[in-house]
Amino acid sequence: MHKIAKATTVVLAALFALAVTACSGPPTASDFAGKWKVADTAGTAFEITLGDNGSATGNRSGEVMEGTWKFDNGAAVIDWKNGWTTKIAKDGDGYTKTAWSKGLTMNNPSTNTSSAEKVN
């Protein structure tokens, strides 16, 4: 009986380890769809919504922002109609938002970086 209990414990521990590993894998496109809380260059909080259909919207201090997003190299990359680019990427246990102003590419130093929290 003791051997069965010990074997059961080993199997359950292995299944738990497998489940934890599966849950902590790299993000997928579906992980990014939804509402995100980020901050602008002044540190003011605002929300970005990434739609399942590739649409992106934001409301920053009353300014309505529109654009499109795609899953690129493990991150959500947003191309805003105003010329800015925003990237939301996994960073350790959390996420980071990085933004580049109009006329800059992601090869340039970023204009702004803040934490990003998925709220929906």
Buried (B, 14 or more C-beta within 10 A) or exposed (E): EEEEEEEEEEEEEEEEEEEEEEEEEEBEBEBBBBEBBBBBEEEEEBBBBBEEEBBBBBEBEEEEBEBBBBBEEEBBBBBBEEEBBBBBBBBEEEBBBBBBBEEBEBEEEBBBBBEBEBEE
